[in-house]
């Protein structure tokens, strides 16, 4: 009886650790976005899955340079005014997503 309980707990723990590891593999930057899906995709594919970018920039020829999603808006505090907003940025080359970054704080521009 003790062996069955021990094996069940051990099996559950192993399954939990494997699940967390697989989830982290696909979402290393932020849990809301699958980085492995985004990298190598076009703007249309990303927008179809995650919706329109909060902010984006295009070059002179109309190709997208980067697009950002707001993950967390600013929550101002009473004493210190620190902008703790969080942005998920996708950078494109030749209209294919090549790099992903997180930016915390005021976005600027």
Buried (B, 14 or more C-beta within 10 A) or exposed (E): EEEEEEEEEEEEEEEEEEEEEEEEEEBEBBEEBBBEBBEEBBBEBBBEEBEEBEBBEEEEEEEBEBBBBBBEEBEEEEEEEEEEBBBBBBBBEEEEBEEBEEBEEEBEE
